[in-house]
Amino acid sequence: MKRRAIVWFRQDLRLHDNEAVSTALRMAEEVIPVYVFDERVFSGQTRFGFPKTGRFRARFIIESIADLRENLRQLGSDLLIRVGKPECLVSELARDLKASWVLCNRERTHEEVFVQDALEQKLWSSGVELLYTRGKMLYHTQDLPVPVHHTPDIFTQFRKDNELITPVREPLPTPAALAPLPQYIERGDLPVITQFGHADTETTSSAVLPFKGGESEALRRLRYYLWDKDLAATYKETRNCLTGGDYSTKFSPWLSQGCLSPKLVYHELKRYERERVSNESTYWIFFELLWRDYFRLMGKKYGNKIFLKGGTQGKPLKHLKNNRDSFQAWAEGRTGVPFIDANMRELNQTGWMSNRGRQNVASFLVKDLKVNWQMGAEYFESMLLDYDPCSNWGNWNYVAGVGSDPREDRYFNILTQAKNYDPRGEFVRVWCEELARVPAEKIHRPDLLTELERQEFGVNGYPKALVRIEKWVS
Ligand SMILES: Cc1cc2nc3c(=O)[nH]c(=O)nc-3n(C[C@H](O)[C@H](O)[C@H](O)COP(=O)(O)OP(=O)(O)OC[C@H]3O[C@@H](n4cnc5c(N)ncnc54)[C@H](O)[C@@H]3O)c2cc1C
């Protein structure tokens, strides 16, 4: 009898650099690829009652699965698609198909670990082995100079300890062909977004990118950013801009779902440096990818602490309250602070927000509105196209001052930030229609508009600020 291995795809929705696929192909004559839309993740709610997977990411994942199925078909195989609980459905498949192994990428955060542990328990009862593979990070933990639990808490130290000496392994090749699946196995239909309770609406044309899910789009974006447009050469100068598709790589949604391997990005970047240009900008993309590894390592080192109010430092933070009114105004982009509202409205209408925007809105929620940062982190979890547990909760820990930021009490002066990064108010005008006619010198100061000006510029629907904007004037 042919040996069978099931590859259970999770956040590794690609065929290039996929250790589970490569290993399965070495071990078994038949490889059965499967993806399960976990009903708890796609239809469930977070603790504060937001949809666990908002509509933008839900659509992105459905597109990614459609692309993965198509790519597997091109290689002669197919993708089984199921909706339900992965631990039940994958174990049933393994039993029914008499598989010897199930392979999957190992996850490290508690909800994901719960599912993989539950699957392992079920597989044991039918004598099937669960094998874990890797693929999330640039670095392999065994190549790091210190064990995970000794990872420095300060990013700069982590970076210095690794960037010159720790190798980034070559990405694994995409398989050339796969054996066809037996005819009798039910393939399963791709769900539609309305199945998960979301409306099937188009994203606004003001979005920075259409962000279509899948490995094919991810590889297209990588090629576009590096080779077609040479944007990597100027990344450091443009990365803090707020409008347009090209100011930063926009790789994060594809990296988060594993449509793109970070190792592939790194090696393409190295090739770009050899063949085109090597400068501070190209280095800085690598630098940012190191942040991603660092937060993943913090997640491994501190486990559930990254989700707790006290964060990795265990600070009490009694002054931060679950204030629903302030939170709601923040979430809906109605705080009366144009730079905050524009960023939140962009998130609500597209699932995207720039890194500059994220830092500002997070700081504002925690430091100015004094709202419990966990509410903000959960809202991001729901809404972000690129949500990743370690990057999201790690960054929120950092901004809330409960992570490992060496600068005590980091604070963003929102007005200064707005004037530095949106000096003419172009970004605010895209998202806050009420302010579209306000001249540049007052766009970030609606509090200074006279009643006559409010009428003249038609801003009367715009809310009064929740905080005194004047406090940011030095
Ligand atoms: C409060 C807050 C929450 C965040 N939540 C997430 C999240 O859920 N998922 C996520 O991928 N990023 C998150 N980030 C990090 C960062 O904002 C995004 O990775 C970045 O904006 C994505 O845009 P880009 O792909 O164009 O990044 P680029 O600037 O082009 O950077 C290249 C890649 O480096 C990685 N990267 C860059 N900055 C960071 C960072 N600070 N932390 C971790 N990785 C980074 C990303 O994978 C990114 O794609 C968060 C940041 C903040 C402040």
Ligand as a Chemical Component Dictionary entry (heavy atoms), coordinates in Angstrom:
data_LIG
# 
_chem_comp.id                   LIG 
_chem_comp.type                 NON-POLYMER 
_chem_comp.pdbx_formal_charge   0 
_chem_comp.three_letter_code    LIG 
# 
loop_
_chem_comp_atom.comp_id 
_chem_comp_atom.atom_id 
_chem_comp_atom.alt_atom_id 
_chem_comp_atom.type_symbol 
_chem_comp_atom.charge 
_chem_comp_atom.model_Cartn_x 
_chem_comp_atom.model_Cartn_y 
_chem_comp_atom.model_Cartn_z 
_chem_comp_atom.pdbx_ordinal 
LIG C1  C1  C 0 -0.033 48.671 17.058 1  
LIG C2  C2  C 0 0.601  47.920 15.899 2  
LIG C3  C3  C 0 0.052  46.708 15.459 3  
LIG C4  C4  C 0 0.641  46.009 14.411 4  
LIG N1  N1  N 0 0.074  44.818 13.991 5  
LIG C5  C5  C 0 0.671  44.092 13.012 6  
LIG C6  C6  C 0 0.136  42.845 12.583 7  
LIG O1  O1  O 0 -0.866 42.339 13.109 8  
LIG N2  N2  N 0 0.757  42.202 11.558 9  
LIG C7  C7  C 0 1.886  42.694 10.972 10 
LIG O2  O2  O 0 2.407  42.067 10.034 11 
LIG N3  N3  N 0 2.425  43.841 11.375 12 
LIG C8  C8  C 0 1.867  44.561 12.374 13 
LIG N4  N4  N 0 2.420  45.759 12.764 14 
LIG C9  C9  C 0 3.734  46.139 12.225 15 
LIG C10 C10 C 0 3.731  47.048 10.987 16 
LIG O3  O3  O 0 2.894  48.140 11.180 17 
LIG C11 C11 C 0 3.352  46.314 9.717  18 
LIG O4  O4  O 0 4.086  45.117 9.610  19 
LIG C12 C12 C 0 3.669  47.170 8.493  20 
LIG O5  O5  O 0 3.003  48.404 8.571  21 
LIG C13 C13 C 0 3.269  46.435 7.250  22 
LIG O6  O6  O 0 3.488  47.241 6.121  23 
LIG P1  P1  P 0 4.562  46.821 5.028  24 
LIG O7  O7  O 0 4.401  45.395 4.681  25 
LIG O8  O8  O 0 4.493  47.805 3.937  26 
LIG O9  O9  O 0 5.886  46.980 5.898  27 
LIG P2  P2  P 0 7.355  47.419 5.491  28 
LIG O10 O10 O 0 7.619  48.711 6.146  29 
LIG O11 O11 O 0 7.555  47.333 4.046  30 
LIG O12 O12 O 0 8.255  46.314 6.226  31 
LIG C14 C14 C 0 8.558  45.047 5.624  32 
LIG C15 C15 C 0 8.037  43.918 6.499  33 
LIG O13 O13 O 0 8.668  43.949 7.780  34 
LIG C16 C16 C 0 7.753  43.523 8.799  35 
LIG N5  N5  N 0 7.566  44.618 9.763  36 
LIG C17 C17 C 0 7.714  45.943 9.557  37 
LIG N6  N6  N 0 7.518  46.629 10.703 38 
LIG C18 C18 C 0 7.227  45.710 11.650 39 
LIG C19 C19 C 0 6.918  45.774 13.033 40 
LIG N7  N7  N 0 6.881  46.933 13.706 41 
LIG N8  N8  N 0 6.634  44.633 13.682 42 
LIG C20 C20 C 0 6.660  43.438 13.053 43 
LIG N9  N9  N 0 6.973  43.308 11.757 44 
LIG C21 C21 C 0 7.243  44.424 11.062 45 
LIG C22 C22 C 0 6.429  43.222 8.108  46 
LIG O14 O14 O 0 6.346  41.849 7.880  47 
LIG C23 C23 C 0 6.543  44.003 6.802  48 
LIG O15 O15 O 0 5.780  43.445 5.760  49 
LIG C24 C24 C 0 1.828  46.499 13.805 50 
LIG C25 C25 C 0 2.358  47.704 14.251 51 
LIG C26 C26 C 0 1.761  48.418 15.276 52 
LIG C27 C27 C 0 2.372  49.706 15.729 53 
# 
loop_
_chem_comp_bond.comp_id 
_chem_comp_bond.atom_id_1 
_chem_comp_bond.atom_id_2 
_chem_comp_bond.value_order 
_chem_comp_bond.pdbx_ordinal 
LIG C1  C2  SING 1  
LIG C2  C3  SING 2  
LIG C2  C26 DOUB 3  
LIG C3  C4  DOUB 4  
LIG C4  N1  SING 5  
LIG C4  C24 SING 6  
LIG N1  C5  DOUB 7  
LIG C5  C6  SING 8  
LIG C5  C8  SING 9  
LIG C6  O1  DOUB 10 
LIG C6  N2  SING 11 
LIG N2  C7  SING 12 
LIG C7  O2  DOUB 13 
LIG C7  N3  SING 14 
LIG N3  C8  DOUB 15 
LIG C8  N4  SING 16 
LIG N4  C9  SING 17 
LIG N4  C24 SING 18 
LIG C9  C10 SING 19 
LIG C10 O3  SING 20 
LIG C10 C11 SING 21 
LIG C11 O4  SING 22 
LIG C11 C12 SING 23 
LIG C12 O5  SING 24 
LIG C12 C13 SING 25 
LIG C13 O6  SING 26 
LIG O6  P1  SING 27 
LIG P1  O7  DOUB 28 
LIG P1  O8  SING 29 
LIG P1  O9  SING 30 
LIG O9  P2  SING 31 
LIG P2  O10 DOUB 32 
LIG P2  O11 SING 33 
LIG P2  O12 SING 34 
LIG O12 C14 SING 35 
LIG C14 C15 SING 36 
LIG C15 O13 SING 37 
LIG C15 C23 SING 38 
LIG O13 C16 SING 39 
LIG C16 N5  SING 40 
LIG C16 C22 SING 41 
LIG N5  C17 SING 42 
LIG N5  C21 SING 43 
LIG C17 N6  DOUB 44 
LIG N6  C18 SING 45 
LIG C18 C19 SING 46 
LIG C18 C21 DOUB 47 
LIG C19 N7  SING 48 
LIG C19 N8  DOUB 49 
LIG N8  C20 SING 50 
LIG C20 N9  DOUB 51 
LIG N9  C21 SING 52 
LIG C22 O14 SING 53 
LIG C22 C23 SING 54 
LIG C23 O15 SING 55 
LIG C24 C25 DOUB 56 
LIG C25 C26 SING 57 
LIG C26 C27 SING 58 
# 
